[in-house]
Amino acid sequence: MSLKKKVCGLWCRHKPSQNQKALAVAFAPSAATFGLAAALAVVYYTDWKVIAGWIPLYNTKFPKPEDPKKKK
């Protein structure tokens, strides 16, 4: 049996119902919020300066590099 037939057979047998589609659409905002919170937690706990420098109020933790031209 070819891979195409296996994938098609699996897809054809497991089509989501209307109720399952409605539940997935209703769950999408919660999943997006959870994902954003998880990403912010990773940035916070790993102290990822590249990303954390763009978070308001949290970016004050990192000192700005001084410009040698302004230093006189």
Predicted model as a PDB file, atoms N, CA, C, CB and O in Angstrom, pLDDT in the B-factor column:
MODEL        1                                                                  
ATOM      1  N   MET A   1       0.846  -1.170   0.000  1.00 63.00           N  
ATOM      2  CA  MET A   1       0.000   0.000   0.000  1.00 63.00           C  
ATOM      3  C   MET A   1       0.900   1.244   0.000  1.00 63.00           C  
ATOM      4  CB  MET A   1      -0.967  -0.008   1.227  1.00 63.00           C  
ATOM      5  O   MET A   1       1.853   1.335   0.774  1.00 63.00           O  
ATOM      6  N   SER A   2       0.588   2.169  -0.855  1.00 74.00           N  
ATOM      7  CA  SER A   2       1.429   3.354  -0.974  1.00 74.00           C  
ATOM      8  C   SER A   2       1.129   4.339   0.165  1.00 74.00           C  
ATOM      9  CB  SER A   2       1.213   4.032  -2.349  1.00 74.00           C  
ATOM     10  O   SER A   2       0.099   4.257   0.834  1.00 74.00           O  
ATOM     11  N   LEU A   3       2.046   5.249   0.352  1.00 77.00           N  
ATOM     12  CA  LEU A   3       1.894   6.259   1.402  1.00 77.00           C  
ATOM     13  C   LEU A   3       0.682   7.150   1.129  1.00 77.00           C  
ATOM     14  CB  LEU A   3       3.167   7.115   1.511  1.00 77.00           C  
ATOM     15  O   LEU A   3      -0.023   7.556   2.053  1.00 77.00           O  
ATOM     16  N   LYS A   4       0.453   7.445  -0.139  1.00 74.00           N  
ATOM     17  CA  LYS A   4      -0.681   8.300  -0.505  1.00 74.00           C  
ATOM     18  C   LYS A   4      -2.004   7.652  -0.110  1.00 74.00           C  
ATOM     19  CB  LYS A   4      -0.669   8.594  -2.014  1.00 74.00           C  
ATOM     20  O   LYS A   4      -2.901   8.329   0.393  1.00 74.00           O  
ATOM     21  N   LYS A   5      -2.129   6.357  -0.334  1.00 72.00           N  
ATOM     22  CA  LYS A   5      -3.361   5.658   0.030  1.00 72.00           C  
ATOM     23  C   LYS A   5      -3.525   5.582   1.542  1.00 72.00           C  
ATOM     24  CB  LYS A   5      -3.372   4.252  -0.568  1.00 72.00           C  
ATOM     25  O   LYS A   5      -4.642   5.677   2.050  1.00 72.00           O  
ATOM     26  N   LYS A   6      -2.413   5.412   2.270  1.00 71.00           N  
ATOM     27  CA  LYS A   6      -2.492   5.365   3.730  1.00 71.00           C  
ATOM     28  C   LYS A   6      -2.954   6.703   4.293  1.00 71.00           C  
ATOM     29  CB  LYS A   6      -1.134   4.983   4.329  1.00 71.00           C  
ATOM     30  O   LYS A   6      -3.819   6.750   5.168  1.00 71.00           O  
ATOM     31  N   VAL A   7      -2.377   7.785   3.790  1.00 69.00           N  
ATOM     32  CA  VAL A   7      -2.739   9.114   4.275  1.00 69.00           C  
ATOM     33  C   VAL A   7      -4.174   9.441   3.898  1.00 69.00           C  
ATOM     34  CB  VAL A   7      -1.786  10.176   3.714  1.00 69.00           C  
ATOM     35  O   VAL A   7      -4.924   9.965   4.721  1.00 69.00           O  
ATOM     36  N   CYS A   8      -4.562   9.142   2.674  1.00 69.00           N  
ATOM     37  CA  CYS A   8      -5.924   9.405   2.218  1.00 69.00           C  
ATOM     38  C   CYS A   8      -6.918   8.567   3.019  1.00 69.00           C  
ATOM     39  CB  CYS A   8      -6.061   9.109   0.709  1.00 69.00           C  
ATOM     40  O   CYS A   8      -7.984   9.055   3.392  1.00 69.00           O  
ATOM     41  N   GLY A   9      -6.576   7.322   3.279  1.00 62.00           N  
ATOM     42  CA  GLY A   9      -7.457   6.460   4.064  1.00 62.00           C  
ATOM     43  C   GLY A   9      -7.627   6.964   5.474  1.00 62.00           C  
ATOM     44  O   GLY A   9      -8.727   6.916   6.026  1.00 62.00           O  
ATOM     45  N   LEU A  10      -6.552   7.445   6.064  1.00 62.00           N  
ATOM     46  CA  LEU A  10      -6.626   7.979   7.411  1.00 62.00           C  
ATOM     47  C   LEU A  10      -7.462   9.247   7.439  1.00 62.00           C  
ATOM     48  CB  LEU A  10      -5.229   8.251   7.955  1.00 62.00           C  
ATOM     49  O   LEU A  10      -8.269   9.436   8.350  1.00 62.00           O  
ATOM     50  N   TRP A  11      -7.282  10.117   6.456  1.00 63.00           N  
ATOM     51  CA  TRP A  11      -8.029  11.372   6.401  1.00 63.00           C  
ATOM     52  C   TRP A  11      -9.508  11.119   6.132  1.00 63.00           C  
ATOM     53  CB  TRP A  11      -7.448  12.292   5.324  1.00 63.00           C  
ATOM     54  O   TRP A  11     -10.372  11.744   6.746  1.00 63.00           O  
ATOM     55  N   CYS A  12      -9.792  10.215   5.228  1.00 66.00           N  
ATOM     56  CA  CYS A  12     -11.184   9.964   4.841  1.00 66.00           C  
ATOM     57  C   CYS A  12     -11.982   9.328   5.975  1.00 66.00           C  
ATOM     58  CB  CYS A  12     -11.233   9.065   3.610  1.00 66.00           C  
ATOM     59  O   CYS A  12     -13.192   9.536   6.070  1.00 66.00           O  
ATOM     60  N   ARG A  13     -11.331   8.570   6.820  1.00 69.00           N  
ATOM     61  CA  ARG A  13     -12.036   7.917   7.925  1.00 69.00           C  
ATOM     62  C   ARG A  13     -12.218   8.829   9.125  1.00 69.00           C  
ATOM     63  CB  ARG A  13     -11.294   6.679   8.348  1.00 69.00           C  
ATOM     64  O   ARG A  13     -13.106   8.587   9.942  1.00 69.00           O  
ATOM     65  N   HIS A  14     -11.410   9.867   9.255  1.00 72.00           N  
ATOM     66  CA  HIS A  14     -11.429  10.676  10.467  1.00 72.00           C  
ATOM     67  C   HIS A  14     -11.732  12.139  10.162  1.00 72.00           C  
ATOM     68  CB  HIS A  14     -10.099  10.562  11.195  1.00 72.00           C  
ATOM     69  O   HIS A  14     -10.979  13.027  10.560  1.00 72.00           O  
ATOM     70  N   LYS A  15     -12.815  12.386   9.467  1.00 78.00           N  
ATOM     71  CA  LYS A  15     -13.214  13.768   9.213  1.00 78.00           C  
ATOM     72  C   LYS A  15     -13.908  14.306  10.456  1.00 78.00           C  
ATOM     73  CB  LYS A  15     -14.145  13.870   7.963  1.00 78.00           C  
ATOM     74  O   LYS A  15     -14.742  13.620  11.047  1.00 78.00           O  
ATOM     75  N   PRO A  16     -13.571  15.536  10.860  1.00 79.00           N  
ATOM     76  CA  PRO A  16     -14.224  16.092  12.048  1.00 79.00           C  
ATOM     77  C   PRO A  16     -15.686  16.442  11.769  1.00 79.00           C  
ATOM     78  CB  PRO A  16     -13.472  17.338  12.533  1.00 79.00           C  
ATOM     79  O   PRO A  16     -16.047  16.859  10.669  1.00 79.00           O  
ATOM     80  N   SER A  17     -16.508  16.261  12.793  1.00 87.00           N  
ATOM     81  CA  SER A  17     -17.918  16.592  12.656  1.00 87.00           C  
ATOM     82  C   SER A  17     -18.107  18.107  12.821  1.00 87.00           C  
ATOM     83  CB  SER A  17     -18.769  15.810  13.696  1.00 87.00           C  
ATOM     84  O   SER A  17     -17.164  18.823  13.156  1.00 87.00           O  
ATOM     85  N   GLN A  18     -19.312  18.577  12.587  1.00 92.00           N  
ATOM     86  CA  GLN A  18     -19.613  20.000  12.746  1.00 92.00           C  
ATOM     87  C   GLN A  18     -19.407  20.427  14.195  1.00 92.00           C  
ATOM     88  CB  GLN A  18     -21.059  20.304  12.300  1.00 92.00           C  
ATOM     89  O   GLN A  18     -18.918  21.527  14.454  1.00 92.00           O  
ATOM     90  N   ASN A  19     -19.776  19.568  15.135  1.00 93.00           N  
ATOM     91  CA  ASN A  19     -19.611  19.882  16.549  1.00 93.00           C  
ATOM     92  C   ASN A  19     -18.124  20.013  16.901  1.00 93.00           C  
ATOM     93  CB  ASN A  19     -20.278  18.799  17.422  1.00 93.00           C  
ATOM     94  O   ASN A  19     -17.740  20.921  17.638  1.00 93.00           O  
ATOM     95  N   GLN A  20     -17.305  19.126  16.385  1.00 89.00           N  
ATOM     96  CA  GLN A  20     -15.870  19.197  16.654  1.00 89.00           C  
ATOM     97  C   GLN A  20     -15.253  20.446  16.033  1.00 89.00           C  
ATOM     98  CB  GLN A  20     -15.168  17.947  16.123  1.00 89.00           C  
ATOM     99  O   GLN A  20     -14.363  21.053  16.629  1.00 89.00           O  
ATOM    100  N   LYS A  21     -15.708  20.835  14.854  1.00 90.00           N  
ATOM    101  CA  LYS A  21     -15.219  22.058  14.228  1.00 90.00           C  
ATOM    102  C   LYS A  21     -15.597  23.281  15.053  1.00 90.00           C  
ATOM    103  CB  LYS A  21     -15.770  22.189  12.809  1.00 90.00           C  
ATOM    104  O   LYS A  21     -14.784  24.187  15.231  1.00 90.00           O  
ATOM    105  N   ALA A  22     -16.831  23.309  15.557  1.00 95.00           N  
ATOM    106  CA  ALA A  22     -17.286  24.435  16.379  1.00 95.00           C  
ATOM    107  C   ALA A  22     -16.478  24.519  17.680  1.00 95.00           C  
ATOM    108  CB  ALA A  22     -18.796  24.297  16.695  1.00 95.00           C  
ATOM    109  O   ALA A  22     -16.132  25.611  18.131  1.00 95.00           O  
ATOM    110  N   LEU A  23     -16.180  23.366  18.275  1.00 94.00           N  
ATOM    111  CA  LEU A  23     -15.376  23.353  19.497  1.00 94.00           C  
ATOM    112  C   LEU A  23     -13.956  23.851  19.234  1.00 94.00           C  
ATOM    113  CB  LEU A  23     -15.335  21.941  20.088  1.00 94.00           C  
ATOM    114  O   LEU A  23     -13.385  24.569  20.055  1.00 94.00           O  
ATOM    115  N   ALA A  24     -13.387  23.470  18.088  1.00 91.00           N  
ATOM    116  CA  ALA A  24     -12.036  23.914  17.743  1.00 91.00           C  
ATOM    117  C   ALA A  24     -11.994  25.422  17.524  1.00 91.00           C  
ATOM    118  CB  ALA A  24     -11.538  23.188  16.488  1.00 91.00           C  
ATOM    119  O   ALA A  24     -11.047  26.084  17.946  1.00 91.00           O  
ATOM    120  N   VAL A  25     -13.013  25.965  16.869  1.00 95.00           N  
ATOM    121  CA  VAL A  25     -13.066  27.412  16.652  1.00 95.00           C  
ATOM    122  C   VAL A  25     -13.248  28.145  17.972  1.00 95.00           C  
ATOM    123  CB  VAL A  25     -14.204  27.774  15.683  1.00 95.00           C  
ATOM    124  O   VAL A  25     -12.650  29.202  18.173  1.00 95.00           O  
ATOM    125  N   ALA A  26     -14.057  27.610  18.869  1.00 96.00           N  
ATOM    126  CA  ALA A  26     -14.276  28.235  20.170  1.00 96.00           C  
ATOM    127  C   ALA A  26     -13.021  28.177  21.042  1.00 96.00           C  
ATOM    128  CB  ALA A  26     -15.441  27.558  20.887  1.00 96.00           C  
ATOM    129  O   ALA A  26     -12.795  29.064  21.865  1.00 96.00           O  
ATOM    130  N   PHE A  27     -12.211  27.144  20.865  1.00 96.00           N  
ATOM    131  CA  PHE A  27     -11.012  26.964  21.687  1.00 96.00           C  
ATOM    132  C   PHE A  27      -9.820  27.784  21.184  1.00 96.00           C  
ATOM    133  CB  PHE A  27     -10.635  25.497  21.726  1.00 96.00           C  
ATOM    134  O   PHE A  27      -8.857  27.980  21.926  1.00 96.00           O  
ATOM    135  N   ALA A  28      -9.867  28.262  19.951  1.00 96.00           N  
ATOM    136  CA  ALA A  28      -8.728  28.950  19.337  1.00 96.00           C  
ATOM    137  C   ALA A  28      -8.258  30.172  20.135  1.00 96.00           C  
ATOM    138  CB  ALA A  28      -9.092  29.379  17.934  1.00 96.00           C  
ATOM    139  O   ALA A  28      -7.052  30.297  20.348  1.00 96.00           O  
ATOM    140  N   PRO A  29      -9.130  31.080  20.591  1.00 96.00           N  
ATOM    141  CA  PRO A  29      -8.626  32.224  21.374  1.00 96.00           C  
ATOM    142  C   PRO A  29      -7.949  31.804  22.680  1.00 96.00           C  
ATOM    143  CB  PRO A  29      -9.768  33.176  21.686  1.00 96.00           C  
ATOM    144  O   PRO A  29      -6.946  32.396  23.079  1.00 96.00           O  
ATOM    145  N   SER A  30      -8.490  30.795  23.339  1.00 97.00           N  
ATOM    146  CA  SER A  30      -7.868  30.312  24.575  1.00 97.00           C  
ATOM    147  C   SER A  30      -6.497  29.700  24.297  1.00 97.00           C  
ATOM    148  CB  SER A  30      -8.774  29.280  25.265  1.00 97.00           C  
ATOM    149  O   SER A  30      -5.552  29.903  25.059  1.00 97.00           O  
ATOM    150  N   ALA A  31      -6.398  28.962  23.215  1.00 96.00           N  
ATOM    151  CA  ALA A  31      -5.117  28.343  22.856  1.00 96.00           C  
ATOM    152  C   ALA A  31      -4.081  29.410  22.496  1.00 96.00           C  
ATOM    153  CB  ALA A  31      -5.303  27.363  21.676  1.00 96.00           C  
ATOM    154  O   ALA A  31      -2.909  29.286  22.853  1.00 96.00           O  
ATOM    155  N   ALA A  32      -4.511  30.449  21.795  1.00 97.00           N  
ATOM    156  CA  ALA A  32      -3.588  31.537  21.440  1.00 97.00           C  
ATOM    157  C   ALA A  32      -3.109  32.276  22.686  1.00 97.00           C  
ATOM    158  CB  ALA A  32      -4.266  32.524  20.470  1.00 97.00           C  
ATOM    159  O   ALA A  32      -1.928  32.608  22.793  1.00 97.00           O  
ATOM    160  N   THR A  33      -4.004  32.532  23.617  1.00 97.00           N  
ATOM    161  CA  THR A  33      -3.628  33.202  24.867  1.00 97.00           C  
ATOM    162  C   THR A  33      -2.661  32.342  25.672  1.00 97.00           C  
ATOM    163  CB  THR A  33      -4.877  33.521  25.709  1.00 97.00           C  
ATOM    164  O   THR A  33      -1.672  32.848  26.203  1.00 97.00           O  
ATOM    165  N   PHE A  34      -2.939  31.066  25.761  1.00 97.00           N  
ATOM    166  CA  PHE A  34      -2.053  30.154  26.482  1.00 97.00           C  
ATOM    167  C   PHE A  34      -0.675  30.107  25.826  1.00 97.00           C  
ATOM    168  CB  PHE A  34      -2.663  28.742  26.538  1.00 97.00           C  
ATOM    169  O   PHE A  34       0.343  30.101  26.518  1.00 97.00           O  
ATOM    170  N   GLY A  35      -0.641  30.075  24.504  1.00 97.00           N  
ATOM    171  CA  GLY A  35       0.626  30.049  23.783  1.00 97.00           C  
ATOM    172  C   GLY A  35       1.435  31.313  23.999  1.00 97.00           C  
ATOM    173  O   GLY A  35       2.652  31.253  24.176  1.00 97.00           O  
ATOM    174  N   LEU A  36       0.766  32.460  23.985  1.00 94.00           N  
ATOM    175  CA  LEU A  36       1.453  33.726  24.229  1.00 94.00           C  
ATOM    176  C   LEU A  36       2.008  33.779  25.655  1.00 94.00           C  
ATOM    177  CB  LEU A  36       0.499  34.909  23.986  1.00 94.00           C  
ATOM    178  O   LEU A  36       3.135  34.224  25.872  1.00 94.00           O  
ATOM    179  N   ALA A  37       1.220  33.327  26.610  1.00 95.00           N  
ATOM    180  CA  ALA A  37       1.691  33.313  27.998  1.00 95.00           C  
ATOM    181  C   ALA A  37       2.880  32.362  28.159  1.00 95.00           C  
ATOM    182  CB  ALA A  37       0.548  32.901  28.949  1.00 95.00           C  
ATOM    183  O   ALA A  37       3.822  32.669  28.891  1.00 95.00           O  
ATOM    184  N   ALA A  38       2.844  31.234  27.494  1.00 95.00           N  
ATOM    185  CA  ALA A  38       3.965  30.291  27.566  1.00 95.00           C  
ATOM    186  C   ALA A  38       5.218  30.888  26.937  1.00 95.00           C  
ATOM    187  CB  ALA A  38       3.603  28.970  26.868  1.00 95.00           C  
ATOM    188  O   ALA A  38       6.319  30.714  27.460  1.00 95.00           O  
ATOM    189  N   ALA A  39       5.055  31.591  25.817  1.00 90.00           N  
ATOM    190  CA  ALA A  39       6.209  32.214  25.168  1.00 90.00           C  
ATOM    191  C   ALA A  39       6.809  33.307  26.051  1.00 90.00           C  
ATOM    192  CB  ALA A  39       5.806  32.797  23.803  1.00 90.00           C  
ATOM    193  O   ALA A  39       8.031  33.413  26.157  1.00 90.00           O  
ATOM    194  N   LEU A  40       5.967  34.116  26.683  1.00 85.00           N  
ATOM    195  CA  LEU A  40       6.475  35.145  27.596  1.00 85.00           C  
ATOM    196  C   LEU A  40       7.159  34.526  28.807  1.00 85.00           C  
ATOM    197  CB  LEU A  40       5.340  36.058  28.053  1.00 85.00           C  
ATOM    198  O   LEU A  40       8.148  35.068  29.299  1.00 85.00           O  
ATOM    199  N   ALA A  41       6.649  33.405  29.291  1.00 88.00           N  
ATOM    200  CA  ALA A  41       7.291  32.723  30.413  1.00 88.00           C  
ATOM    201  C   ALA A  41       8.675  32.214  30.020  1.00 88.00           C  
ATOM    202  CB  ALA A  41       6.419  31.558  30.904  1.00 88.00           C  
ATOM    203  O   ALA A  41       9.613  32.301  30.813  1.00 88.00           O  
ATOM    204  N   VAL A  42       8.811  31.693  28.823  1.00 87.00           N  
ATOM    205  CA  VAL A  42      10.120  31.229  28.349  1.00 87.00           C  
ATOM    206  C   VAL A  42      11.092  32.400  28.257  1.00 87.00           C  
ATOM    207  CB  VAL A  42       9.990  30.531  26.973  1.00 87.00           C  
ATOM    208  O   VAL A  42      12.248  32.279  28.664  1.00 87.00           O  
ATOM    209  N   VAL A  43      10.634  33.529  27.727  1.00 80.00           N  
ATOM    210  CA  VAL A  43      11.488  34.712  27.617  1.00 80.00           C  
ATOM    211  C   VAL A  43      11.888  35.201  29.008  1.00 80.00           C  
ATOM    212  CB  VAL A  43      10.767  35.838  26.835  1.00 80.00           C  
ATOM    213  O   VAL A  43      13.044  35.568  29.221  1.00 80.00           O  
ATOM    214  N   TYR A  44      10.952  35.212  29.952  1.00 78.00           N  
ATOM    215  CA  TYR A  44      11.226  35.690  31.306  1.00 78.00           C  
ATOM    216  C   TYR A  44      12.226  34.785  32.027  1.00 78.00           C  
ATOM    217  CB  TYR A  44       9.926  35.777  32.108  1.00 78.00           C  
ATOM    218  O   TYR A  44      13.189  35.274  32.618  1.00 78.00           O  
ATOM    219  N   TYR A  45      12.009  33.494  31.983  1.00 83.00           N  
ATOM    220  CA  TYR A  45      12.867  32.584  32.739  1.00 83.00           C  
ATOM    221  C   TYR A  45      14.224  32.355  32.095  1.00 83.00           C  
ATOM    222  CB  TYR A  45      12.178  31.270  32.912  1.00 83.00           C  
ATOM    223  O   TYR A  45      15.186  32.038  32.795  1.00 83.00           O  
ATOM    224  N   THR A  46      14.326  32.506  30.800  1.00 82.00           N  
ATOM    225  CA  THR A  46      15.621  32.334  30.157  1.00 82.00           C  
ATOM    226  C   THR A  46      16.374  33.645  30.041  1.00 82.00           C  
ATOM    227  CB  THR A  46      15.446  31.722  28.790  1.00 82.00           C  
ATOM    228  O   THR A  46      17.555  33.656  29.692  1.00 82.00           O  
ATOM    229  N   ASP A  47      15.698  34.759  30.331  1.00 75.00           N  
ATOM    230  CA  ASP A  47      16.300  36.089  30.268  1.00 75.00           C  
ATOM    231  C   ASP A  47      16.890  36.345  28.876  1.00 75.00           C  
ATOM    232  CB  ASP A  47      17.391  36.239  31.351  1.00 75.00           C  
ATOM    233  O   ASP A  47      18.043  36.758  28.748  1.00 75.00           O  
ATOM    234  N   TRP A  48      16.107  36.102  27.867  1.00 74.00           N  
ATOM    235  CA  TRP A  48      16.503  36.232  26.468  1.00 74.00           C  
ATOM    236  C   TRP A  48      16.533  37.707  26.111  1.00 74.00           C  
ATOM    237  CB  TRP A  48      15.535  35.451  25.529  1.00 74.00           C  
ATOM    238  O   TRP A  48      15.491  38.299  25.830  1.00 74.00           O  
ATOM    239  N   LYS A  49      17.721  38.310  26.119  1.00 75.00           N  
ATOM    240  CA  LYS A  49      17.871  39.758  25.977  1.00 75.00           C  
ATOM    241  C   LYS A  49      17.378  40.284  24.631  1.00 75.00           C  
ATOM    242  CB  LYS A  49      19.315  40.137  26.162  1.00 75.00           C  
ATOM    243  O   LYS A  49      16.885  41.409  24.555  1.00 75.00           O  
ATOM    244  N   VAL A  50      17.502  39.502  23.589  1.00 75.00           N  
ATOM    245  CA  VAL A  50      17.080  39.962  22.263  1.00 75.00           C  
ATOM    246  C   VAL A  50      15.579  40.252  22.247  1.00 75.00           C  
ATOM    247  CB  VAL A  50      17.431  38.911  21.188  1.00 75.00           C  
ATOM    248  O   VAL A  50      15.145  41.244  21.662  1.00 75.00           O  
ATOM    249  N   ILE A  51      14.802  39.407  22.876  1.00 76.00           N  
ATOM    250  CA  ILE A  51      13.348  39.576  22.900  1.00 76.00           C  
ATOM    251  C   ILE A  51      12.929  40.436  24.087  1.00 76.00           C  
ATOM    252  CB  ILE A  51      12.645  38.207  22.958  1.00 76.00           C  
ATOM    253  O   ILE A  51      12.069  41.305  23.944  1.00 76.00           O  
ATOM    254  N   ALA A  52      13.524  40.205  25.254  1.00 74.00           N  
ATOM    255  CA  ALA A  52      13.114  40.918  26.456  1.00 74.00           C  
ATOM    256  C   ALA A  52      13.402  42.411  26.358  1.00 74.00           C  
ATOM    257  CB  ALA A  52      13.813  40.338  27.669  1.00 74.00           C  
ATOM    258  O   ALA A  52      12.795  43.198  27.084  1.00 74.00           O  
ATOM    259  N   GLY A  53      14.302  42.816  25.489  1.00 74.00           N  
ATOM    260  CA  GLY A  53      14.579  44.238  25.308  1.00 74.00           C  
ATOM    261  C   GLY A  53      13.418  44.994  24.690  1.00 74.00           C  
ATOM    262  O   GLY A  53      13.370  46.221  24.774  1.00 74.00           O  
ATOM    263  N   TRP A  54      12.487  44.295  24.075  1.00 77.00           N  
ATOM    264  CA  TRP A  54      11.328  44.933  23.445  1.00 77.00           C  
ATOM    265  C   TRP A  54      10.089  44.933  24.329  1.00 77.00           C  
ATOM    266  CB  TRP A  54      11.011  44.244  22.148  1.00 77.00           C  
ATOM    267  O   TRP A  54       9.075  45.517  23.948  1.00 77.00           O  
ATOM    268  N   ILE A  55      10.135  44.296  25.500  1.00 76.00           N  
ATOM    269  CA  ILE A  55       8.986  44.261  26.397  1.00 76.00           C  
ATOM    270  C   ILE A  55       8.991  45.534  27.238  1.00 76.00           C  
ATOM    271  CB  ILE A  55       9.013  42.987  27.303  1.00 76.00           C  
ATOM    272  O   ILE A  55       9.975  45.797  27.929  1.00 76.00           O  
ATOM    273  N   PRO A  56       7.920  46.336  27.202  1.00 78.00           N  
ATOM    274  CA  PRO A  56       7.881  47.574  27.978  1.00 78.00           C  
ATOM    275  C   PRO A  56       8.042  47.311  29.477  1.00 78.00           C  
ATOM    276  CB  PRO A  56       6.569  48.313  27.718  1.00 78.00           C  
ATOM    277  O   PRO A  56       7.560  46.299  29.987  1.00 78.00           O  
ATOM    278  N   LEU A  57       8.702  48.197  30.161  1.00 73.00           N  
ATOM    279  CA  LEU A  57       9.010  48.164  31.589  1.00 73.00           C  
ATOM    280  C   LEU A  57      10.021  47.083  31.965  1.00 73.00           C  
ATOM    281  CB  LEU A  57       7.745  47.956  32.371  1.00 73.00           C  
ATOM    282  O   LEU A  57      10.841  47.299  32.858  1.00 73.00           O  
ATOM    283  N   TYR A  58       9.982  45.939  31.311  1.00 71.00           N  
ATOM    284  CA  TYR A  58      10.945  44.882  31.617  1.00 71.00           C  
ATOM    285  C   TYR A  58      12.292  45.185  30.978  1.00 71.00           C  
ATOM    286  CB  TYR A  58      10.424  43.519  31.136  1.00 71.00           C  
ATOM    287  O   TYR A  58      13.317  44.692  31.447  1.00 71.00           O  
ATOM    288  N   ASN A  59      12.311  45.993  29.908  1.00 68.00           N  
ATOM    289  CA  ASN A  59      13.567  46.276  29.226  1.00 68.00           C  
ATOM    290  C   ASN A  59      14.451  47.238  30.016  1.00 68.00           C  
ATOM    291  CB  ASN A  59      13.291  46.847  27.855  1.00 68.00           C  
ATOM    292  O   ASN A  59      15.606  47.439  29.642  1.00 68.00           O  
ATOM    293  N   THR A  60      13.951  47.835  31.092  1.00 75.00           N  
ATOM    294  CA  THR A  60      14.789  48.706  31.921  1.00 75.00           C  
ATOM    295  C   THR A  60      15.810  47.898  32.728  1.00 75.00           C  
ATOM    296  CB  THR A  60      13.913  49.539  32.869  1.00 75.00           C  
ATOM    297  O   THR A  60      16.729  48.468  33.315  1.00 75.00           O  
ATOM    298  N   LYS A  61      15.653  46.607  32.756  1.00 74.00           N  
ATOM    299  CA  LYS A  61      16.589  45.733  33.464  1.00 74.00           C  
ATOM    300  C   LYS A  61      17.959  45.723  32.792  1.00 74.00           C  
ATOM    301  CB  LYS A  61      16.033  44.309  33.538  1.00 74.00           C  
ATOM    302  O   LYS A  61      18.981  45.528  33.448  1.00 74.00           O  
ATOM    303  N   PHE A  62      17.968  45.934  31.484  1.00 70.00           N  
ATOM    304  CA  PHE A  62      19.205  45.874  30.720  1.00 70.00           C  
ATOM    305  C   PHE A  62      19.702  47.285  30.433  1.00 70.00           C  
ATOM    306  CB  PHE A  62      19.001  45.090  29.408  1.00 70.00           C  
ATOM    307  O   PHE A  62      18.977  48.080  29.836  1.00 70.00           O  
ATOM    308  N   PRO A  63      20.933  47.612  30.850  1.00 75.00           N  
ATOM    309  CA  PRO A  63      21.446  48.962  30.575  1.00 75.00           C  
ATOM    310  C   PRO A  63      21.700  49.163  29.088  1.00 75.00           C  
ATOM    311  CB  PRO A  63      22.737  49.218  31.363  1.00 75.00           C  
ATOM    312  O   PRO A  63      22.109  48.242  28.381  1.00 75.00           O  
ATOM    313  N   LYS A  64      21.452  50.375  28.633  1.00 75.00           N  
ATOM    314  CA  LYS A  64      21.676  50.702  27.222  1.00 75.00           C  
ATOM    315  C   LYS A  64      23.173  50.924  27.007  1.00 75.00           C  
ATOM    316  CB  LYS A  64      20.853  51.969  26.792  1.00 75.00           C  
ATOM    317  O   LYS A  64      23.825  51.540  27.850  1.00 75.00           O  
ATOM    318  N   PRO A  65      23.724  50.439  25.909  1.00 76.00           N  
ATOM    319  CA  PRO A  65      25.140  50.690  25.635  1.00 76.00           C  
ATOM    320  C   PRO A  65      25.354  52.170  25.327  1.00 76.00           C  
ATOM    321  CB  PRO A  65      25.638  49.812  24.455  1.00 76.00           C  
ATOM    322  O   PRO A  65      24.562  52.800  24.625  1.00 76.00           O  
ATOM    323  N   GLU A  66      26.422  52.694  25.860  1.00 76.00           N  
ATOM    324  CA  GLU A  66      26.715  54.116  25.662  1.00 76.00           C  
ATOM    325  C   GLU A  66      27.319  54.332  24.283  1.00 76.00           C  
ATOM    326  CB  GLU A  66      27.672  54.643  26.759  1.00 76.00           C  
ATOM    327  O   GLU A  66      28.112  53.522  23.802  1.00 76.00           O  
ATOM    328  N   ASP A  67      26.933  55.434  23.659  1.00 69.00           N  
ATOM    329  CA  ASP A  67      27.441  55.790  22.345  1.00 69.00           C  
ATOM    330  C   ASP A  67      28.785  56.515  22.543  1.00 69.00           C  
ATOM    331  CB  ASP A  67      26.406  56.687  21.555  1.00 69.00           C  
ATOM    332  O   ASP A  67      28.826  57.525  23.246  1.00 69.00           O  
ATOM    333  N   PRO A  68      29.878  56.030  21.945  1.00 72.00           N  
ATOM    334  CA  PRO A  68      31.185  56.664  22.159  1.00 72.00           C  
ATOM    335  C   PRO A  68      31.237  58.092  21.580  1.00 72.00           C  
ATOM    336  CB  PRO A  68      32.291  55.806  21.526  1.00 72.00           C  
ATOM    337  O   PRO A  68      32.057  58.897  22.021  1.00 72.00           O  
ATOM    338  N   LYS A  69      30.397  58.408  20.626  1.00 74.00           N  
ATOM    339  CA  LYS A  69      30.413  59.756  20.040  1.00 74.00           C  
ATOM    340  C   LYS A  69      29.835  60.782  21.006  1.00 74.00           C  
ATOM    341  CB  LYS A  69      29.624  59.779  18.720  1.00 74.00           C  
ATOM    342  O   LYS A  69      30.274  61.932  21.021  1.00 74.00           O  
ATOM    343  N   LYS A  70      28.857  60.380  21.811  1.00 69.00           N  
ATOM    344  CA  LYS A  70      28.240  61.300  22.763  1.00 69.00           C  
ATOM    345  C   LYS A  70      29.133  61.529  23.976  1.00 69.00           C  
ATOM    346  CB  LYS A  70      26.883  60.767  23.210  1.00 69.00           C  
ATOM    347  O   LYS A  70      28.994  62.538  24.666  1.00 69.00           O  
ATOM    348  N   LYS A  71      30.029  60.621  24.234  1.00 61.00           N  
ATOM    349  CA  LYS A  71      30.904  60.708  25.407  1.00 61.00           C  
ATOM    350  C   LYS A  71      32.041  61.677  25.114  1.00 61.00           C  
ATOM    351  CB  LYS A  71      31.463  59.308  25.795  1.00 61.00           C  
ATOM    352  O   LYS A  71      32.938  61.355  24.335  1.00 61.00           O  
ATOM    353  N   LYS A  72      32.020  62.854  25.724  1.00 55.00           N  
ATOM    354  CA  LYS A  72      33.075  63.851  25.505  1.00 55.00           C  
ATOM    355  C   LYS A  72      33.578  64.422  26.788  1.00 55.00           C  
ATOM    356  CB  LYS A  72      32.584  64.961  24.627  1.00 55.00           C  
ATOM    357  O   LYS A  72      34.467  65.273  26.779  1.00 55.00           O  
TER     358      LYS A  72                                                      
ENDMDL                                                                          
END                                                                             
